[in-house]
Amino acid sequence: MPTTVSALVTEGASKPLERSTIERRDPKPHDVLIDIAYAGICHSDIHQARDEWGGAEFPMVPGHEIAGTVAAVGDQVSKFSVGDRVGVGCFVDSCRECDNCRAGEEQFCTKGEVQTYNAREYSGEQTFGGYSQSVVVDENYVLNIPEGVELDVAAPLLCAGITLYTPLTHWGAGPGKKVAIIGMGGLGHVGVKIAHALGAEVTVLSQSLSKQEDGKRLGADHYYATSDEQTFTDLDSTFDLIVNTVSADLDLEKYVALLALDGSMVNVGIPSNPGSIHAFSLANGRRSLAGSKIGGIRDTQKMLDFCAEHHIGAEIEKITVDDVNKAYDRVVDSDVRYRFVIDIASFDR
């Protein structure tokens, strides 16, 4: 029989998140039941809960940055045991048959990966996310959280961490490489930590210098304000890799000009408006403009192992379940350094 658990539920785009209950299925043979300890707040949670991207399905329980412990396992589970520290990220299933899934790139499943919330299982069952006391997930989509990173600071890594780890490793950030991170927010600050740990020379490009001290503390070698036009003159043809974490509409021509020969600019922030760039800006210097999204299960586990080895976690502010609506407004106002994480135990207080 399904189990009833407490959750934060929104009934519509203009409705707040409120305490309520949802049902979680009993574990199937390959399922893992996870008692959730912490759930990170991603800006995409806000977009979806407020139906800013369209296609939202209500009632909705957001949350795809989930950290907790295994409470029970199905009788055919081989990867996890009760008590294991585990996480769940942005998706909970994929077709497992297409070329992308077979290559470990389930985030590009041609059938469409099953999102952790605001989606439907292939069976038609609605998915509910991590703003809840527990979740049931197939073991193939559960991640091990190693010792070396605490569960609260690990939760945002399940989205923010993999979103930055994927382009940094795919495009070769490492010793001898000059890497720029555009933005020092919820995504960017994790990117600074990871790029530094990979051995790259790291520069932050931010609208202002207000977070310069934080940037240096987290591993940035250099910090520039993009509101200062001199920045674009001083850094012309400098970087091997630029990772853009912001969702603002940027003048792509100006930023691509900062790339060295064969450099790449990778967008992980998604602006609301389409950008434009002249092909000559790419041809001059054999530069590339690319995009990236999260990562597959294999790479997400690599990211968690890497972060644990280097003691990397998100910079967080812990909140209770009753603080989430205010936290949403603060995220929109850029009033957080740098990720909110919900203490799920607060459902019982």
C-alpha positions, 0 to 999 in steps of 0.5 A: 500500500502507498505511504502517506508523507508530509510535503510542501505542495503548490496547487497553482502558479499563483499559489504558495507552497503549503504543508500537505501530504502526498503518497509514495509507492511501496518499493518495487524490486529495484526501488530504493526508499530514501528518507530525505534529510535535505532538499536544495532550492534551485531557481528552476524550482521557482520557474516551474512552481510559478509556471514561468516556463509553461507546461506546469502540472499541479499539484506540484512538489518541487525539488531535485536536489535531494540528500538523505539516507536509505530507509528500505530497498526492494528485494532485487536491489544490489547497489544500496543498503539501508543506512547508505548516504544517497542523493537524487538529482534532476531525473529518476528514469530514462528509457535505458535503450537509446544510444544516449542512455547506453552511453551514460548520457541519460539526460539526453534520453531520446524518449525523454528522461523522467524528471524528478518532479513536474513530470510523469513516469512512463507508467503515467504516474505523476512525479513529486520532488524532494520537498517531502519526507521521503522519495522512492527511486529506482536504484539506477538513478540513485547516487552515493554521497561519499564521506567527505561532504556533509549531506546538507552541502551535498544536496545542491551538488545534485543539480548545481554541482553536476551542471558545472562539473560537466562542462568543466570536465568535458571541455578540459578545465585543468592545469595550464588552462585559463577558465572564466566563470560568468556569475558568482551565484548559486551555480557560479560559486560551485563552478569556481570551487570545482574549476580550482580543484581541477587545477585551472587558473580561475577568473570570475566575471561578475556584474560588480565586485561585491562578491570579490572576497568570496570569489577569492576565498572559494578559489578564484585567482582573478575577479573582474567586474563586467560593468567596467568596459575596461574588463573586455579590453584587458581580457581580450583573447584570454580564456580557453574556456568560459562557462556562463552561469547567468540567465541574463541576456548577454552581448555574446559578441563581447564575451566570445571576444574574450576567448583565446585561439580554439577557446569555447564559451559554454552556456548553462544559464538559460536566458529568456530571450534568444541571443545572436552572434555574427559567425565571423566572431567564431571564425576569428580564433576558431572559437566555439559557442556551446551549451550544456545541461546537467549530466548522466548518472555516471558523471554525477557519481564522478562529480560527487566522488570528486567533490568529496575527495576535495571537500567541496560543497555548496555554500548554503543557508539552511531554512525550515519548510515554513521559510520556503515561500520567502526564500523563493522571493529572496532567490529572485531578488538575488538575496542568498549566498549562495543556495538555500537548503531545506531542513526536511526534519522541520516538518516534524517541528 
